[in-house]
Amino acid sequence: MKYLLLINTAAPDSTEQQPAGGPTMEEFMAYDKAISDSGVKLDGNALDISNATTVHVRVNGERVVTDGPFAETREIVGGYYLIDVPDLDVALDWAARCPGARYGTVQVRTVWEPAQP
């Protein structure tokens, strides 16, 4: 099954408390090597957390574009991994190993795949 690991971090202007320092590049490089070497990684990237554009389409069809992520959020998505593993338990194990889980959260989402005819 495919799972998306969404790595959430405190928004730059958030008052959310995080452990001192945050994850290092070395921690993420070691994690990336481990998940890649295991053969479960299908894709993954860090995201630029300093900018975003949010699009809403109103009931009347009007498109509203706002610079930045939702203002009400305390966490923003800082990166992701797309993995293919046997089940949710294995996906949760990989999420727990991610350095982002110690300094923020890692949300595990099942990737919906339509049934094959």
BELPE-V304166 format. One record per residue. N is the residue number from 0. RES is the residue in three letters. SS is DSSP state (H for helix, E for strand, C for the rest). Layout:
n,res,ss
N,RES,SS
N,RES,SS
This chain:
n,res,ss
0,MET,C
1,LYS,E
2,TYR,E
3,LEU,E
4,LEU,E
5,LEU,E
6,ILE,E
7,ASN,E
8,THR,E
9,ALA,E
10,ALA,C
11,PRO,C
12,ASP,C
13,SER,C
14,THR,C
15,GLU,C
16,GLN,C
17,GLN,C
18,PRO,C
19,ALA,C
20,GLY,C
21,GLY,C
22,PRO,C
23,THR,C
24,MET,H
25,GLU,H
26,GLU,H
27,PHE,H
28,MET,H
29,ALA,H
30,TYR,H
31,ASP,H
32,LYS,H
33,ALA,H
34,ILE,H
35,SER,H
36,ASP,H
37,SER,C
38,GLY,C
39,VAL,C
40,LYS,E
41,LEU,E
42,ASP,E
43,GLY,E
44,ASN,E
45,ALA,E
46,LEU,C
47,ASP,C
48,ILE,C
49,SER,C
50,ASN,C
51,ALA,C
52,THR,E
53,THR,E
54,VAL,E
55,HIS,E
56,VAL,E
57,ARG,C
58,VAL,C
59,ASN,C
60,GLY,C
61,GLU,C
62,ARG,E
63,VAL,E
64,VAL,E
65,THR,E
66,ASP,E
67,GLY,C
68,PRO,C
69,PHE,C
70,ALA,C
71,GLU,C
72,THR,C
73,ARG,C
74,GLU,E
75,ILE,E
76,VAL,E
77,GLY,E
78,GLY,E
79,TYR,E
80,TYR,E
81,LEU,E
82,ILE,E
83,ASP,E
84,VAL,C
85,PRO,C
86,ASP,C
87,LEU,H
88,ASP,H
89,VAL,H
90,ALA,H
91,LEU,H
92,ASP,H
93,TRP,H
94,ALA,H
95,ALA,H
96,ARG,H
97,CYS,C
98,PRO,C
99,GLY,H
100,ALA,H
101,ARG,H
102,TYR,H
103,GLY,C
104,THR,E
105,VAL,E
106,GLN,E
107,VAL,E
108,ARG,E
109,THR,E
110,VAL,C
111,TRP,C
112,GLU,C
113,PRO,C
114,ALA,C
115,GLN,C
116,PRO,C
